[in-house]
Amino acid sequence: MMAASQSGIEGRAVLVGRAAELGVLEEALRAVRHKRRTRIVTVLGVAGVGKTRLVQEFLAKVGAGARVVMGEARPEGSSYEVFSRILRARFGLVEGMNPEAAALHIRGQVAEVLEDRKVGDVIYFLGQLLDLELPSSPLIAAVEGDREELRSLRRAVLKRFFEADARGLGSPSFAPPPLTSRNGSMPPGTVPHRTPVVLVFDNLHAAHDDSLELLGYLRATLDAPILILALARPELVARKDGWGKGEEARHRVIELSPLGDNDAAAVMHDLLAPCGDDENVEELVEAACSMAGGNPSLLEQMVRIHRDMGVVEPATDQDLGAMRGERWVVHVNRLEEVRLPLTVEDAVQARIGALAQDERDLLERAATMGGVFWLGGLVTLLRQGKAPPEMWISGETTDVARVRAILRDLMERDYVLRLPDSAFAGDEEYVFKHNRERENLARRTPANVQRRYHTTIGDWLSFQGSVRSHEEYLAMLAQHREQAGALALAAVAFLDAADVARSHYANGKASEYYERGLALVREHELAIEPEVLLRALHHNGDVLQSLGKNDEALAAFRQMLTEAYRLDLRTKGGAAQSRIGRLHRETGRLADAAKHLSAALSLFEEADDQRGVASTLDDIGKLHWLRGDYPQALEHTQRALTMRRKLGDRRSIALSLNNLGLVYQDSGQFKPALECFEQALRTRREIGDLVGVSISLNNLGTVAQDERDDARALKLFLEAYDVAKETGDRNRIAVILTNVGETYSRLGDSEKAVVHLKQAEAIAEELGDALGLAEVARGLGKAYLAQRELTKARESARRAVDILTEIQSSVQLGIALRSLGEVTAAASAGGPSMVEAEEHLSRSVAIFEDIGNEVELARSLRAFVDLVRGSDRNADPASKSAADEAARRAEAIYARLRSVGAGTSPPKA
């Protein structure tokens, strides 16, 4: 049972001891085939235990009964390499294929699967995952400035494509390459288009977090006849704690254990089958099984060592690389000379020791290049320090022929494998069959020799045409430059790799590369182009903020500000101040936000940067809105809207209209708020901004709620939900589901309310969204109260308060305390509980007084009045007096807000 791998090794021994595991895989495929729903099976096991071999046996049984695509993750791979391999297999692409031909090929196949109007969106995102420059669509153009929207769209588009492909919505177009390709798909053939799709993600523990996040989304949301097989070592579960958790009917986890003694012996007998009935075979089997511990890969290594050391050898002059169709002779007397490995590392040492000197020298150079290496790179390494021939003419030189001959022999002995296609056109690409052998060889190379090798490899890589557009190869170039000591070149290459990763929305990988490049600049005081440095700091800050690393983002923006100041670059300085201000605003430091946004505005005005001025005015307007200063919020947001209309940026116009609508809504001016939201909705629909459409519909729903038109609010929320599902934005979906649930509660349908709120809760928990969880808990409190589940109601309302207290979200905490007070009062029969409810509402009032949010203050004052006047607390003179004062204050606030908006309306287009 030799461990099969993505690189094309086929299982050579009988599969034993895995009947139960095969049964789980077969059951999952039956469910996919008959129920037409997605199933996931994760296969976990240590290195060499036979994960891939198990799946290959399963797929061999499936045959033409499924459409199979395989992709392997590598530790040194790009952010989405495993998806790139899956998609290359799906479309039958090979490395080095002409980009224009590849684009036409992909467009044709996508058009067969989807409606023509959707092709542009799909091929744009597929191109990013495949490192192909493909044209965008109107939808992409509409949201290209918002990285989070694009990230959500990409997930939704990829999901939609996989589902449509699996359901066979178009004509048959599935033509993957043969199994021996680097993508590892099943051989092509005529298969029914409605057969299930099997997506195999191998070596998944080596995948980057960006790939795991995307696969996690697909794993949770795909709804089509697709079987996902995830093969990984146990460390995957350590990295992704919730990976193996979920509904068992949808997601099963197989944990492969070592083979038992009898099964291990059966495998060893099968591997030694060419020895026939030789009586000495039992001694070999017993020796191997006693040391291998049931690990099939170690058994395989032992057979290789027996071959390399002459314990077994061919009885004829047949091809020494064939392990079938030949007769072996056992020399048991040589067994004593062989130190059988107790561990896989021992087996590696024995294999390396069996290499000839020229073979070892060549592989040491290849190991320095990495797990993947190229003939061209090896040739350049061997030519260092050598004089060229007297006349260098076309055709293969003797040194190239010699390298090829050595590689051919190493392929026959299972050290390396040549891939059927190469990333670099006109070259030959190889991989080490066993990564531990590569690591051992790399450790044997002296440091000064490795430095020379890295210099040569970096120089060679820099001339390969496709390096500059591929994150993986730019990072490879950067690592070789760094290890060669060329630190400035290494830093720039890391920053270039980060930019490519960022353009593909691989924020985690981009952050890693930015940090490595900037750390080199910082620690070694390197001189690089100022424009390159400023761009890297700006982009790194944006990426860090998107990852929730706010302190690190702030440091990046401050360094950007420092560099801009030194060079007296006002536009760059304005951009840095603006980013710092936004970051302070989003984290609740409103005073600091005001200072930096005012500074940004002055710098943009001095530089006559109209877009910067408009954007900053909008940011300042939002800041005043958060403070409850609605006159100032209206003034700044209206100025921003007017400027953006002159600039003609429709997406920004819609954003300003949305912000203006929020100001009108919170100041009680529902008519102009509706006008703003409706204008924003029309614009977003015209430009195809689906994420914006869902936001506008949701905002219109909240206005309907404020106007007590819950039936209309529900209709708008449900429409927003349908659009949000299409984009795949799970944050937005959770928000809308919460609003849907609360609206059902207000309409008296508490059962539906709980169902929708529970769905929102599950998404918020999956995303780790504490604020979203608090909002859901608040809604559940009211829904349970309507069902007279008083304990659950108070527990949910209390949970919301606890979460918001922990994350220090003042506005939301004040709202949650108001809800807790209302729930406590409604569930109370009087006495101490009513006093407790009054205290919660008093705390809510105090919070809004402190932060100056007059709208929420008025709402909490009214809730306090309703509580006191509707209970026995009205008999208490102090409570009655407090309620009367609260009523006067609430009415004064509402009168003032009405006067602020009287006669105002949003600027017309």
Secondary structure by P-SEA (a helix, b strand, c coil): ccccccccccccccccccaaaaaaaaaaaaaaaaccbbbbbbbbbcccccaaaaaaaaaaaaccccbbbbbbbccccccaaaaaaaaaaaacccccccaaaaaaaaaaaaaacccccaaaaaaaaaaaaaccccccccccccccccaaaaaaaaaaaaaaaaaaaaaccccccccccccccccccccccccccccbbbbbbcccccccaaaaaaaaaaaacccccbbbbbbbccccccccccccccccccbbbbbbccccaaaaaaaaaaaacccccccaaaaaaaaaaacccccaaaaaaaaaaaaaaccccccccccccccccbbbbbcccccccccccccaaaaaaaaaaaccaaaaaaaaaaaaacccccaaaaaaaaaccccccccccccccaaaaaaaaaaaaaaaacccccccccccccbbbbbcccaaaaaaaaaaccaaaaaaaaaaaaaaaaacccccccaaaaaaaaaaaaaacaaaaaaaaaaaaaaaaaaacaaaaaaaaaaaaaaaaaaacccccaaaaaaaaaaaaaaaaaacaaaaaaaaaaaaaaaaaaaccaaaaaaaaaaaaaaaaaacaaaaaaaaaaaaaaaaaaacaaaaaaaaaaaaaaaaaaacaaaaaaaaaaaaaaaaaaacaaaaaaaaaaaaaaaaaaacaaaaaaaaaaaaaaaaaaacaaaaaaaaaaaaaaaaaaacaaaaaaaaaaaaaaaaaaacaaaaaaaaaaaaaaaaaaacaaaaaaaaaaaaaaaaaaaccaaaaaaaaaaaaaaaaaacaaaaaaaaaaaaaaaaaaacaaaaaaaaaaaaaaaaaaaccccaaaaaaaaaaaaaaaaaaaacaaaaaaaaaaaaaaaaaaccccccaaaaaaaaaaaaaaaaaaaaaaaaacccccccc
